[in-house]
Amino acid sequence: MPETKRHLEIRTLLYLVLKTFSDRAAIGSTQFVYWSASDPSRCLAPDAFVRLGTPDTPFGSWKTWERGAPELAVEIVSEHDADPQTWAEKLGKYHELGVLELVAFDPEAPPGERLRVWDRIDDDLVERVVEGERSPCTVLDLHWVVVPAAGHPATLRLARTPDGAELVLTPEEAERRRAEAEQAARASAERRIAELEAELRRRGG
């Protein structure tokens, strides 16, 4: 299915956040994931997926019989996925795939309904209760939050705190924050120098 520009930007933002964990996990985005060596039709292309403890090397597709099943998968819901029957079929495939945590983010849904999460419990995918558009990310030991970012009123992000106050930053965001902190430090130092010079002039006068 074709991808809208908004879908692309929200997916790319999430991918860049997940890539910050590439020192301890393999990260994928829209590559086909296969879980049946005898039936290539059994596949999915998650908007993002994570396999812990695997080097993050380049790959064209992901075959679970070679690399293991991803523990985490994320779907950014499109108009096509929003159909209940289509989503039920996709949910069944994720059950077959063997993910431990499945996240669905629908930027078009009303506030309070945009984030859904399923956990693998007793070999079944069970939807958890999500309150306030925040929920734990059990695979990464972080927290899912829905926040405005990159010009969009709602994006899916990871945070280090349950309230979402400390977001996991993309490399670009981290560099921008560092530059802003340096600029603020310089401005503070310049103000202090100006105050000392003014005080010296006053005493000398």
C-alpha positions as CSV (number, residue, x, y, z in Angstrom):
1,M,0.0,0.0,0.0
2,P,1.3,3.5,-0.8
3,E,2.5,5.5,2.2
4,T,1.3,9.1,3.0
5,K,3.8,11.8,3.8
6,R,2.5,12.0,7.4
7,H,2.8,8.3,7.8
8,L,6.4,8.4,6.4
9,E,7.4,11.3,8.8
10,I,5.9,9.7,11.9
11,R,7.5,6.3,11.0
12,T,10.9,7.8,10.3
13,L,10.8,9.7,13.6
14,L,10.1,6.5,15.5
15,Y,12.8,4.6,13.6
16,L,15.4,7.3,14.4
17,V,14.5,7.0,18.1
18,L,14.7,3.2,18.0
19,K,18.1,3.4,16.2
20,T,19.6,4.9,19.3
21,F,19.4,1.3,20.7
22,S,21.3,-0.3,17.8
23,D,24.2,-1.0,20.1
24,R,22.1,-3.8,21.7
25,A,19.4,-4.6,19.2
26,A,18.6,-5.0,15.5
27,I,16.1,-2.4,14.2
28,G,13.9,-2.8,11.1
29,S,11.3,-0.6,9.4
30,T,8.9,-1.8,6.6
31,Q,11.2,-4.7,5.7
32,F,9.3,-8.0,5.2
33,V,9.5,-10.4,8.2
34,Y,9.0,-14.1,7.3
35,W,8.3,-16.8,9.8
36,S,7.6,-19.8,7.6
37,A,10.4,-21.1,5.4
38,S,7.9,-23.3,3.5
39,D,5.3,-20.5,2.9
40,P,6.7,-17.1,1.8
41,S,3.1,-15.7,1.9
42,R,3.3,-15.8,5.7
43,C,4.9,-12.4,6.2
44,L,4.4,-8.9,7.6
45,A,6.1,-5.5,7.1
46,P,5.9,-3.7,10.5
47,D,6.5,0.0,10.5
48,A,9.2,-0.7,13.1
49,F,10.5,-3.8,14.8
50,V,13.2,-4.7,17.3
51,R,15.2,-7.9,18.0
52,L,17.3,-7.7,21.2
53,G,20.7,-9.1,21.4
54,T,21.3,-9.2,17.7
55,P,23.8,-7.0,15.8
56,D,22.1,-4.2,13.9
57,T,23.6,-5.0,10.5
58,P,22.1,-4.1,7.1
59,F,19.4,-6.6,5.9
60,G,16.9,-6.8,3.1
61,S,14.3,-8.9,4.8
62,W,14.1,-10.7,8.1
63,K,13.7,-14.5,8.4
64,T,12.9,-15.7,11.8
65,W,14.4,-19.2,11.3
66,E,17.7,-17.5,10.7
67,R,17.5,-14.5,13.1
68,G,14.7,-15.2,15.6
69,A,11.4,-13.5,16.0
70,P,11.3,-9.7,16.8
71,E,10.3,-9.1,20.4
72,L,8.7,-5.8,19.6
73,A,6.6,-4.6,16.5
74,V,4.9,-1.3,15.9
75,E,2.2,-0.5,13.4
76,I,1.2,3.0,12.5
77,V,-2.4,2.5,11.5
78,S,-3.2,3.6,7.9
79,E,-6.7,4.0,6.4
80,H,-6.4,0.4,5.1
81,D,-5.5,-1.0,8.5
82,A,-8.3,0.8,10.2
83,D,-10.8,-1.7,8.8
84,P,-11.6,-4.0,11.8
85,Q,-11.4,-7.2,9.6
86,T,-8.1,-6.2,8.1
87,W,-6.7,-5.5,11.5
88,A,-8.0,-8.8,12.9
89,E,-6.2,-10.6,10.2
90,K,-3.0,-8.7,10.8
91,L,-3.3,-9.3,14.6
92,G,-3.5,-13.0,13.8
93,K,-0.3,-12.9,11.8
94,Y,1.5,-11.1,14.6
95,H,0.4,-13.9,16.9
96,E,1.9,-16.4,14.4
97,L,5.1,-14.4,14.2
98,G,5.6,-14.6,17.9
99,V,6.2,-11.0,19.0
100,L,6.1,-10.3,22.7
101,E,4.8,-6.8,22.4
102,L,2.7,-5.3,19.6
103,V,1.9,-1.5,19.4
104,A,-0.6,0.1,17.2
105,F,-0.6,3.9,16.9
106,D,-3.5,5.6,15.0
107,P,-2.8,9.4,14.5
108,E,-6.3,9.8,13.1
109,A,-8.1,8.4,16.1
110,P,-9.6,10.6,18.8
111,P,-7.4,11.6,21.7
112,G,-7.4,8.7,24.2
113,E,-7.9,6.1,21.5
114,R,-4.7,6.5,19.5
115,L,-2.5,4.1,21.4
116,R,-3.2,0.3,21.7
117,V,-0.8,-2.3,23.0
118,W,-0.9,-6.1,23.1
119,D,1.3,-8.5,25.2
120,R,2.1,-12.1,24.7
121,I,0.5,-13.9,27.6
122,D,0.2,-17.7,27.7
123,D,1.1,-17.8,24.0
124,D,-1.7,-15.4,23.1
125,L,-1.7,-11.7,22.3
126,V,-3.8,-9.9,24.9
127,E,-4.6,-6.3,24.7
128,R,-3.7,-4.3,27.7
129,V,-5.5,-1.3,29.2
130,V,-3.9,2.0,28.1
131,E,-4.7,5.1,30.1
132,G,-3.8,8.7,29.2
133,E,-2.1,7.6,25.9
134,R,0.9,6.3,28.0
135,S,1.9,2.7,28.6
136,P,5.1,0.8,29.4
137,C,7.3,-0.5,26.7
138,T,8.2,-3.8,28.4
139,V,10.7,-5.0,25.7
140,L,12.9,-1.9,26.1
141,D,12.0,-1.1,29.7
142,L,10.8,2.4,28.7
143,H,7.4,4.1,28.2
144,W,5.2,4.7,25.1
145,V,3.8,8.2,25.0
146,V,1.8,10.2,22.4
147,V,3.1,13.7,22.0
148,P,3.3,16.4,19.4
149,A,6.5,16.5,17.4
150,A,8.0,17.4,14.0
151,G,5.0,19.6,13.1
152,H,2.5,16.8,13.8
153,P,-0.1,17.1,16.6
154,A,0.4,13.4,17.6
155,T,3.4,11.1,17.2
156,L,4.5,7.9,18.9
157,R,7.6,8.4,21.1
158,L,9.5,6.5,23.8
159,A,10.3,8.2,27.1
160,R,12.4,7.3,30.1
161,T,9.8,8.4,32.6
162,P,6.1,7.3,32.8
163,D,4.9,10.9,32.4
164,G,6.8,11.4,29.2
165,A,8.9,14.3,30.5
166,E,12.2,12.7,29.5
167,L,11.9,11.7,25.9
168,V,14.4,9.4,24.1
169,L,15.8,11.9,21.6
170,T,16.8,11.3,18.0
171,P,20.4,12.2,17.2
172,E,19.2,15.5,15.6
173,E,17.2,16.4,18.6
174,A,20.1,15.6,20.9
175,E,22.5,17.7,18.9
176,R,19.9,20.6,18.9
177,R,19.5,20.4,22.7
178,R,23.3,20.3,23.2
179,A,23.7,23.4,20.9
180,E,20.9,25.2,22.8
181,A,22.5,24.4,26.2
182,E,25.9,25.7,25.0
183,Q,24.3,28.9,23.7
184,A,22.5,29.4,27.0
185,A,25.8,28.9,28.9
186,R,27.6,31.4,26.7
187,A,24.8,34.0,27.1
188,S,24.9,33.5,30.9
189,A,28.7,33.9,30.9
190,E,28.5,37.0,28.8
191,R,25.9,38.5,31.1
192,R,28.1,37.8,34.1
193,I,31.2,39.4,32.5
194,A,29.1,42.4,31.6
195,E,27.9,42.7,35.2
196,L,31.5,42.4,36.6
197,E,32.7,45.1,34.1
198,A,29.9,47.4,35.2
199,E,30.8,46.8,38.8
200,L,34.5,47.6,38.1
201,R,33.5,50.8,36.3
202,R,31.3,51.8,39.2
203,R,34.1,51.3,41.7
204,G,36.6,53.0,39.6
205,G,34.3,56.0,39.2
